[in-house]
Amino acid sequence: NAEYMGTMTNPMANPIIDWYQLAKGVIFWFLLLIIAEKKIAVPEALTKTDGKDAKEVRLVRKKKFFYISNYISFFHAIVSLYLNGKVLYYGGIKFGSEITKDERFALYFSAGYFIYDIIQSEFFGNRDLLYHTHHIGVLTSIASVLLMGKGANEIAVAMFIGELTNPLILTRNLMKDKQLDDSKEYKIISYTFAASFIASRFIVLPIYQLKMNKEKTPVELKVFAGLTWFVQFFWLFAILGMSVKVASKGTESTSGSLVSILRKVLQTAVKNVPFKVVFYSFAFWVSMVDPLHQLLRHYAIVH
């Protein structure tokens, strides 16, 4: 398609953040939330309250909008996979290339979503420090790319890898809220998510990141990408814990089983401060040391 290829090869002039387009994106997501709130039926178990206890009412409201937000996030994941997949399919994988129209559209689409998600989670009480750190890291990366006018292809790769597993965890969340967490399908989705998360975030992404660190990608973007990857190590314990919990259902009495042993090992590791210090120090070293070294060296040379 010549017209499409033209948008992929003509770099956008005057790198700058289009605040009007960004605001339109944020408004779009909140409008989608309003529509979803009216159209999506929330499981009765999540909405039971007599309306007298203010704390209980807030909790029900929190659960309701967390349930609905899973559908919103699912929509973002699917569309983001399409937009970034399209960029990579037609443009290939590049490093430090100038931003294109299609890359710019994908960036604003996701930037609006991440801003919306931070605001709605704060407003409805679904605050999560790791998610906020992740979102802020991604938003900072997007902002730096828009301001520098290059590096959007790297964002497209990271977004595509990151969003691959999200439909699975979101489906799992919805099944759990619908009280389907004892079903065979729930277990399959949980295991598939855990396996694909570990494969994509701790095999594919590190290989790409190590390659990117040797390329002409802007050093600022390398640092932000490293920070985002560092957050994945915190999620690793949660993912492993989730898998062991699912596997241990109905096997609590079998104290000598492999699942029981794994559960005890994981519980011990999470509570072991020296182990956590070593683990997260290693995580910081592999994800952040090289990008930070390049950043310091770059600005020492520049200034």
Secondary structure, 3 states (H helix, E strand, C coil): CHHHHHHHHCCCCCCCCCHHHHHHHHHHHHHHHHHHHHHCCCCHHHHCCCCCCHHHHHHHHHHHHHHHHHHHHHHHHHHHHHHHHHHHHHHCCCCCCECCHHHHHHHHHHHHHHHHHHHHHHHCCCCCHHHHHHHHHHHHHHHHHHHHCECHHHHHHHHHHHHHCHHHHHHHHHHHHCCCCCCHHHHHHHHHHHHHHHHHHHHHHHHHHHHHHCCCCCHHHHHHHHHHHHHHHHHHHHHHHHHHHHHHCCCCCCCCCHHHHHHHHHHHHHHCHHHHHHHHHHHHHHHHHHHHHHHHHHHHHHC
